[in-house]
Amino acid sequence: MSENQSVAVIPEFDEEKFKTVDMNKYAGKYSEKGLFQKVKGAVKSAGLALIYKAFQLFYVTKNPNCPTRVKAGIFAALGYFITPLDMLPDFIPIAGYSDDGTAIALAIAVAHFYIDDTVKQKAKDRIKSIFGEKVAAQLD
């Protein structure tokens, strides 16, 4: 390697540090428009599975039986996902969405009682409408 070349340093995801993140500050960053704009540009780097889970959370918030505290956690997680500059900025190759994935996974764990077949189908239909049938078929 020459003197002028540098090696990219990819930060590791620190789960303990993530636990200290104030997720409440991200709830205000959530919007439906922001979510849909984010997924259109992030499917290759974030991954289809993460976007599918984010859409499941989106549709859970539409359920009138879902408690407000669960919705608040979902909005915080989706706000965190939408925000490009969080604990690990999204533009960092490979690692950039690992913290977003953790936020989405935590929200899924809290909301799992409300994720039924209808929610999953709505999420899949949304993916189909944005990315097409071939991409949605990968979720089967």
C-alpha positions, 0 to 999 in steps of 0.5 A: 500500500502506498503512502497516499492510500488509506484503509477505511475503518468500519466502526463496530456496533456496540450494543451496550452503547446503543442501550444508552441512546435516548430513543425518545428524541427520535420519535419526533423524527418519524413521519410516514413520508420520511419512512417511505422516502428512506426505504426507496433509497435504502433497500440495497444497503439496509436489506429487504428483511429490515424494510419488511420489519419496518413496514410491519411496525408501520402497519401495527401503528394503524391498529386501534387496539395497539396501546399508545406506549407500544406505538410510541416505541415504534415511532421512536424506532422508525424515527431512528431508522429514518435519521441518517446520522445516528449512532452508526451513520447509514452511509458506512458500508456494512455496519451503517444499518446495524444499529437501525436493525437493533432499534427495529428488532427491539420495537418488533419484540415489543409489538409482536402481539400485534403483528398478525397475518393482516399486518404482514400482508399489508407490509408485503403489499407495500413492498410489492407496490414500491419494488415490484412482484419479484422483490416481494416474492423474496419474502415468501 
